[in-house]
Amino acid sequence: MGATSHQAGAAGRALTADQPTSVRNVVLVGHSGAGKTTLVEALALTAGAVNRAGRVEDGSTVSDHDEIEHRRHRSVQLSLVPVEWGGIKINILDTPGYADFVGELRAGLRAADAALFVVSAADGIDGATRMVWDECEAVGMPRAIVVTHLEAARSDYAQMTGVCGEIFGAEDPDAVVPLYLPLHGPAGPDGHAPVTGLLGLLSRRVYDYGSGERVERDPDPAELALIADARSRLIEGIIAESEDESLMDRYLGGEDIDLKTLVDDLERAVARGTFHPVLMAAPAAEGARQGLGTVELLELVTGGFPTPAERAPLAVTAPDGSARPPVTCDPEGPLVAEVVKTSSDPYVGRVSLVRVFSGTLLPEATVHVSGHGLADRGHEDHDVDERTGALSSPFGKHQRPLGRCIAGDLACVAKLTRAETGDTLSAKDRPLLMEPWSMPDPLLPLAVEAHGKADEDKLSQALARLVAEDPTLRLEQNPHTRQLVLWCLGEAHQDLVLERLRTRYGVQVDPVPHKVSLRETFGAEATGRGRHVKQSGGHGQFAICEIRVEPLPAGSGVEFVDKVVGGSVPRQFIPSVEKGVRAQAARGVAAGYPLVDVRITLLDGKAHSVDSSDAAFQTAGALALREAAAEATMHLLEPVAELDVLVPDEYVGPVMSDLAGRRGRVVGSDQAGPGRTRVRAEIPEIEIGRYAVELRSVSHGTGGFRRSYARHEPMPPQLAEKIREQAEKGT
């Protein structure tokens, strides 16, 4: 594209938008280490949001966010950096690249209208990035590609653009082409020639960054010859997307299509999401005012990416689910905004990052907060009216005050104490609800216990806050194992949760081994006699009962049958026997796990006119059940899960082999779209405690799975014996 006449936005002030057409919302996507945060800093420098030292007037930087990020040297959360270019406010949403924080990525995709895919010329494109590209393609989100790490000795821009075409342009290779070629400086001692400028394919101009400033000039004949083939391919790709059907014939007939026509058609094709240009970028050298390629990138964002007003009308309902007309991006329309991120500030409390889709959000206004559809994650449905606090625009660690936030823009809102990530904000007198966006299921369990009494007192409130902030975290109080379980996306997610509990909320917890819900049952019919006779002065205790225990089909629970004849057990004590055997069944009779799928029949017994009591017959019933278990063959039952694994075709074999090694039974497989296969299996839950981590390894980060409970079935005898031995040692 051509030279820019745009002026950078002023640093140190809050950026406001007067109309949706003056806003661009763009999310940066790419694997960890691809250079997304470095690119954000370079764009902020070029746009004048920071000085040459990379800082604003208060000394902060755009990368000043969470202390945890500084300690870990990687992004773990979504961050917003607003900059201004040519009178356009650009909301840059920087997302983590690590798979454990995909929830933050999906929040960024929800808030944005276009995506920049950041790929490293040194490291290539990973499978997870390909999957996100496919997701964006499915919904028609406009995308462009930025190649980074051009300074690496092993980087090759031409090779990387070819890889981008193969991977991202699988359906239409002519829709993924570079807009610029690199201009190389003298080679260094290692033989690597650094990129010092860009050759514009459309403009046929050179943009030289070698001096630390962007200098535009005409190419020399050798440079001009370099771009001939690439320019022809780019022009043909643009014309193929043009709405002017005569343009291709004119071009093939030898007509030189004017630059403005090509640029206009390019920008329309990018905004439609049918053409995906490849650009390059590098951070500014020390003391330089602009990073290589950043001006060109800002031009593409402001000129080629769509405005929020071009977004399709948004489907909404009333909180009760009844239909409501779709809303458009109109500042005068009904208020519809969504909380895309929730965080805690030690001074102002909860801060909500909000994307406004319709209407105008004002500070100190009463809004309706509605959250539905995430009950399975520990988020109760709620509809409340709340008063918003101050509106602000973030920059690093600091918040700059805003007077309003119009449709299409983003802002931070303070003091929404009930609002959670994914909630809808709307007018108090016209409540509306957006459908929550898709989130991956957290499938890696982390069982925890409070470290001490002080931690136990604070734990419940701290966990409630964490769950409100992070919809990819699920909290479970398992009634069978009596464990507090945090379901996470991966090990890095687990570590982050524990660190936030400790540093943000002052709560120390200890991880403990996660337990699955085992059961016990009888393998054959057995009888037992419970005798509870004690005499110690005064009223004694006397109760005798005889029972028969029979195994029942899976899922039958515990049945109690009374077959006493002749009144050997008085009628008033029969419920006592039942209460005793059921209490013992709940505690377990062999390894301490609940007894299920049996029929317990009371056959006979004895009572004393004075010493028999409710408590005595409860004890006798429990003793009888334990005696029957001691004489019988007992089975330990383990829960079996139905697993639905989705992987690329090339990993189907390794996935099936891995499942077989976990005592899994593959029950079927089928195609689930181009190049992907769904594998269905049944597998003991005890074998998949860490499957969220291990599948990622087997499939190189490209696989996913869902699980659901199927049934309990007998555990292999040798494994059951091992479990019993562990239970005995524990007691």
Buried (B, 14 or more C-beta within 10 A) or exposed (E): BBBBEBEBBEBEBBBBBEBBBBBBBBBBBBBBBBBBBBBBBBBBBBBBBBEEEBBBEEEBBBBBBBEBBEEBEBBBBBBBBBBBBBEBBBBBBBBBBBBBBBBBBBBBBBBBBBBBBBBBBBBBBBBBBBBBBBBBBEEEBBBBBBBBBBBEEEBBBEEBBBBBBEBBBBEBBBBBBBBBBBBBEEEEEEEBEBBBBBBBBBBBBBBBBBEBEBEBEEBEEEBBEBBEEBBEBBBBBBBBBBEEEEBBEEBEEEEEBEBEBBBBBBBBBBBBBBBBBBBBBBBBBEEBBBBBBBBBBBBBBBBBBBBBBBBEEBEBBBBEEEEBEEBBBBBEBBBBBBBBBBBBEEEBEBBBBBBBBBBBBBBEBEBBBBBBEBEEBBBEEBBBEBEBBBBBBBBBBEBBEBEBBBBBBBBBBBBBEBBBBBBBBBBBEEBBBBEBBEBBBBBBBBBBEBBEEEBEEBBEEBBEBBBBBBBBBBBBEBEEBEBBBBBBBBBBBBBBBBBBBBEBBEBBBEEEEBBBBBBBBBEEEBBBBBBBBEEEEEEBBBBBBBBBBBBBEBEEEBEBEBEBEEEBBBEEBBBBBBBBBBBBBEBBBBBBBBBBBBBBBBBBBBBBEEBBBBBBBBBBBBBBBBBBBEEBEBBBBBBBBBBBBBBBEEBBEBBBEBBEEBBBEBEEBEEBEEEBBBBBBBBBBBBBBBBBBBBBEBBBBBBBBBBEEBEBBBBEEEBBEEBBEEBEEEE
